[in-house]
Amino acid sequence: MVAYQCAAERVAIRRLTEKTYRSHQSIDIRDMTTTDSTEPGRVPARPSDRRMPVEDLPYPIGERDAGESPDDNRLWGLLGEQALFKHIELWPYRTNGNLNEEAARNGRMNGDLYAGLKNVFGRITSIEVGALGSAESMTTAAELTSFHTLQRWVPGVQDDRHLFVFRSRDGEWAGFRWREESFRFRRSALVGFSLTCAMPARMSGGFELWAGCVPPRAEAGTAVNYECFEASSCYLYDRWTPEVAFALLSVMTRVANFLGTTLTTREVMDV
């Protein structure tokens, strides 16, 4: 009974993440796994689809399913005709206080993160900005609506929780979207991110988010020209709290993995 319950729990988790997990235990759960057939509108895989390193590492360290073949390049998640999207809502405060005030505060934090990233990338590399439905957004209102199903909640474009990172299916472009605006840049230009947490001592503390870029490489596998490396940062939020620190680190870890790049973290204190 215990083994059966464990297997059932694994199935439920994999259904939530739209992936299939084959147990190495004696319970055969193949008939209970989720397949592409559960989503008739799922976009089929293309030879040009490119997975990131974390997607090729075995679960639970990475995202590769144990039953996938070595050359499987299927992309999982919010997959559209042009790009793959990941919801990265920053929602650190969940209290028993006023829900409207809580939603407004957390919504402003999402907007601040998007604005900070947009400013940072705009200073160190070429970015393209566009509204929903434009070439820069790499999606349409109808496609975003189709991502919302009975099994998967996706916030609408008027919702402050509508914060996403995305990359083109071939891995050439990367970008962020908040509500109805998006910006994108060449993914090969991105070197990585760094998050500095300034913990409070004499001051209230806060967060500094760095991004580093080089000139985009003409071909995959071309050596990175670090002589032209540029980095810039933005300051986020006016005080340090453990809730925001955990939420921001979690979001940026997912962003780095999704874009196939690095994230370093530092903690400082003004003592």
C-alpha positions as CSV (number, residue, x, y, z in Angstrom):
1,M,0.0,0.0,0.0
2,V,2.8,2.4,0.9
3,A,4.6,1.7,-2.4
4,Y,1.4,2.2,-4.3
5,Q,0.7,5.6,-2.6
6,C,4.3,6.7,-3.4
7,A,3.8,5.8,-7.0
8,A,0.5,7.6,-7.2
9,E,2.1,10.8,-5.7
10,R,4.8,10.7,-8.3
11,V,2.2,10.5,-11.0
12,A,0.3,13.4,-9.6
13,I,3.5,15.6,-9.5
14,R,4.5,14.7,-13.0
15,R,1.0,15.5,-14.3
16,L,1.2,18.9,-12.8
17,T,4.5,19.5,-14.6
18,E,3.2,17.8,-17.8
19,K,5.8,15.2,-17.8
20,T,6.0,11.4,-17.4
21,Y,8.0,9.6,-14.8
22,R,8.8,5.9,-14.9
23,S,9.3,4.4,-11.5
24,H,12.3,2.1,-10.9
25,Q,10.3,0.3,-8.2
26,S,8.3,-2.8,-8.7
27,I,5.0,-0.8,-9.3
28,D,4.3,-0.4,-13.0
29,I,2.6,2.9,-13.5
30,R,3.0,3.2,-17.2
31,D,-0.8,3.1,-17.7
32,M,-1.2,6.0,-15.3
33,T,1.4,8.4,-16.8
34,T,0.6,11.6,-18.7
35,T,1.3,11.8,-22.4
36,D,1.0,14.4,-25.1
37,S,-2.4,13.0,-25.9
38,T,-3.8,14.8,-22.9
39,E,-3.4,18.1,-24.7
40,P,-4.8,17.8,-28.3
41,G,-3.6,21.3,-29.2
42,R,0.0,20.7,-28.1
43,V,2.5,22.0,-30.7
44,P,4.5,19.1,-32.1
45,A,8.3,18.9,-31.8
46,R,10.5,20.3,-34.5
47,P,14.0,19.2,-35.5
48,S,15.2,22.8,-34.7
49,D,13.8,22.8,-31.2
50,R,16.6,23.3,-28.7
51,R,16.7,22.2,-25.1
52,M,18.8,23.8,-22.4
53,P,21.3,21.9,-20.3
54,V,19.0,21.5,-17.3
55,E,16.4,19.9,-19.6
56,D,18.8,17.2,-20.6
57,L,19.8,16.3,-17.0
58,P,17.8,13.4,-15.4
59,Y,14.9,14.2,-13.1
60,P,15.0,15.2,-10.2
61,I,18.3,17.0,-10.7
62,G,17.2,18.2,-14.1
63,E,14.0,17.9,-16.2
64,R,14.7,14.9,-18.5
65,D,12.3,12.1,-18.1
66,A,13.7,8.6,-17.5
67,G,11.8,7.3,-20.4
68,E,13.0,9.7,-23.0
69,S,15.5,8.7,-25.6
70,P,18.9,10.4,-25.7
71,D,18.0,12.3,-28.9
72,D,14.6,13.5,-27.7
73,N,14.3,17.2,-28.1
74,R,10.7,17.8,-27.0
75,L,10.1,21.0,-25.2
76,W,7.8,20.9,-22.1
77,G,5.7,23.7,-20.7
78,L,4.0,26.7,-22.2
79,L,5.0,25.9,-25.8
80,G,3.8,28.1,-28.6
81,E,4.4,28.4,-32.3
82,Q,7.5,30.6,-31.9
83,A,8.7,30.4,-28.3
84,L,8.6,28.6,-24.9
85,F,7.3,30.5,-21.9
86,K,7.8,30.1,-18.1
87,H,5.7,31.9,-15.5
88,I,8.1,33.5,-13.0
89,E,5.7,35.4,-10.8
90,L,7.4,37.0,-7.8
91,W,4.8,36.6,-4.9
92,P,6.6,36.5,-1.6
93,Y,4.0,37.8,0.8
94,R,1.0,35.6,1.7
95,T,-0.5,36.8,4.9
96,N,-3.8,37.0,6.6
97,G,-3.9,40.7,6.0
98,N,-5.8,42.7,3.4
99,L,-5.7,40.6,0.2
100,N,-6.1,43.6,-2.1
101,E,-3.2,45.4,-0.5
102,E,-1.1,42.2,-0.7
103,A,-1.9,41.7,-4.3
104,A,-1.1,45.3,-5.2
105,R,2.2,45.2,-3.3
106,N,3.3,41.9,-4.9
107,G,2.1,43.1,-8.3
108,R,4.3,46.2,-8.0
109,M,7.3,43.9,-7.2
110,N,6.7,42.0,-10.5
111,G,6.6,45.2,-12.4
112,D,9.8,46.5,-10.7
113,L,11.6,43.3,-11.6
114,Y,10.6,43.5,-15.2
115,A,11.5,47.2,-15.4
116,G,14.9,46.6,-13.8
117,L,15.7,43.7,-16.2
118,K,14.6,45.8,-19.2
119,N,16.9,48.7,-18.1
120,V,19.8,46.5,-17.4
121,F,19.7,44.6,-20.7
122,G,19.0,47.9,-22.6
123,R,22.4,49.3,-21.3
124,I,24.5,46.3,-22.2
125,T,23.1,44.7,-25.3
126,S,20.6,45.4,-28.1
127,I,17.0,44.8,-27.1
128,E,13.7,44.8,-29.1
129,V,10.6,46.0,-27.3
130,G,7.1,45.3,-28.4
131,A,3.5,45.0,-27.4
132,L,1.5,41.7,-27.3
133,G,1.1,40.3,-30.8
134,S,4.2,42.0,-32.2
135,A,7.2,40.1,-33.5
136,E,9.1,41.0,-30.4
137,S,6.6,39.4,-28.1
138,M,6.8,36.1,-30.0
139,T,3.2,35.2,-29.1
140,T,-0.4,36.4,-29.5
141,A,-3.3,37.0,-27.1
142,A,-5.0,33.9,-28.4
143,E,-2.0,31.7,-27.8
144,L,-1.5,33.0,-24.3
145,T,-5.2,32.3,-23.6
146,S,-4.8,28.8,-24.9
147,F,-2.1,28.1,-22.2
148,H,-4.8,28.4,-19.5
149,T,-6.5,25.0,-19.1
150,L,-8.3,23.2,-16.3
151,Q,-5.0,21.6,-15.3
152,R,-2.9,24.7,-15.6
153,W,-3.5,28.3,-14.4
154,V,-2.0,31.2,-16.4
155,P,-2.6,34.8,-15.4
156,G,-4.2,37.1,-18.0
157,V,-2.3,40.0,-19.5
158,Q,-4.2,42.5,-17.3
159,D,-3.0,40.7,-14.1
160,D,0.1,42.0,-12.3
161,R,1.1,38.3,-11.9
162,H,1.6,38.1,-15.6
163,L,5.4,37.9,-15.5
164,F,7.2,35.5,-17.8
165,V,10.6,34.6,-19.2
166,F,10.7,33.2,-22.7
167,R,13.1,31.9,-25.3
168,S,12.6,31.1,-29.0
169,R,12.2,27.4,-29.8
170,D,15.5,27.4,-31.5
171,G,17.2,29.1,-28.6
172,E,18.3,32.2,-30.6
173,W,16.2,34.7,-28.7
174,A,15.5,35.2,-25.0
175,G,13.3,37.8,-23.3
176,F,10.8,38.8,-20.6
177,R,7.2,39.9,-20.6
178,W,5.1,41.7,-18.1
179,R,1.4,42.2,-18.8
180,E,1.2,43.5,-22.4
181,E,4.8,44.4,-23.0
182,S,7.8,42.3,-23.9
183,F,11.5,42.8,-24.7
184,R,13.9,40.3,-26.2
185,F,17.6,40.0,-26.9
186,R,20.0,37.5,-28.5
187,R,20.4,34.6,-26.1
188,S,24.0,34.0,-27.2
189,A,24.9,37.5,-25.8
190,L,24.0,36.5,-22.3
191,V,26.8,35.4,-20.0
192,G,24.9,35.1,-16.7
193,F,23.3,36.8,-13.7
194,S,24.4,37.7,-10.3
195,L,22.2,38.5,-7.3
196,T,23.6,40.4,-4.3
197,C,21.5,40.5,-1.1
198,A,22.4,43.4,1.1
199,M,21.2,42.3,4.6
200,P,20.2,45.0,7.0
201,A,22.5,46.3,9.7
202,R,22.8,50.1,9.8
203,M,20.4,50.4,6.8
204,S,17.4,48.6,5.6
205,G,19.2,46.5,3.0
206,G,17.9,45.5,-0.4
207,F,18.9,43.7,-3.6
208,E,21.1,44.3,-6.6
209,L,20.6,42.2,-9.7
210,W,23.4,42.0,-12.3
211,A,23.4,40.7,-15.8
212,G,26.5,40.3,-18.1
213,C,26.5,40.3,-21.9
214,V,29.0,40.0,-24.7
215,P,28.5,40.6,-28.4
216,P,26.1,37.9,-29.8
217,R,28.0,35.0,-31.3
218,A,27.4,34.4,-35.0
219,E,27.3,30.6,-34.7
220,A,26.6,28.2,-31.9
221,G,29.7,27.0,-30.3
222,T,31.7,30.1,-31.2
223,A,34.1,31.2,-28.4
224,V,32.9,33.9,-26.1
225,N,34.7,37.2,-26.5
226,Y,35.1,38.3,-22.9
227,E,37.2,41.3,-23.9
228,C,34.0,42.9,-24.9
229,F,32.2,41.9,-21.7
230,E,29.7,44.4,-20.2
231,A,27.7,44.2,-17.0
232,S,25.1,46.4,-15.5
233,S,22.8,46.2,-12.5
234,C,19.6,47.4,-11.0
235,Y,18.6,47.9,-7.4
236,L,15.4,46.2,-6.4
237,Y,13.1,47.0,-3.4
238,D,13.9,49.3,-0.6
239,R,14.5,46.8,2.2
240,W,15.7,43.3,2.7
241,T,13.3,40.6,4.1
242,P,13.8,36.9,4.1
243,E,10.5,36.4,2.2
244,V,11.6,38.6,-0.7
245,A,15.2,37.1,-0.6
246,F,13.9,33.6,-1.0
247,A,11.3,34.5,-3.7
248,L,13.8,36.5,-5.8
249,L,16.5,33.8,-5.6
250,S,14.0,31.2,-6.6
251,V,12.8,33.2,-9.5
252,M,16.3,34.0,-10.8
253,T,17.4,30.4,-10.4
254,R,14.5,29.3,-12.6
255,V,15.3,32.1,-15.1
256,A,19.0,31.1,-15.3
257,N,18.2,27.4,-15.8
258,F,15.5,28.2,-18.4
259,L,17.9,30.4,-20.4
260,G,20.8,27.9,-20.0
261,T,23.1,30.3,-18.2
262,T,24.7,30.9,-14.8
263,L,23.5,32.6,-11.6
264,T,25.9,33.6,-8.7
265,T,24.7,34.9,-5.4
266,R,26.4,37.1,-2.7
267,E,25.4,38.3,0.7
268,V,26.8,41.6,2.1
269,M,26.1,43.6,5.2
270,D,26.9,47.2,6.0
271,V,28.6,46.8,9.4
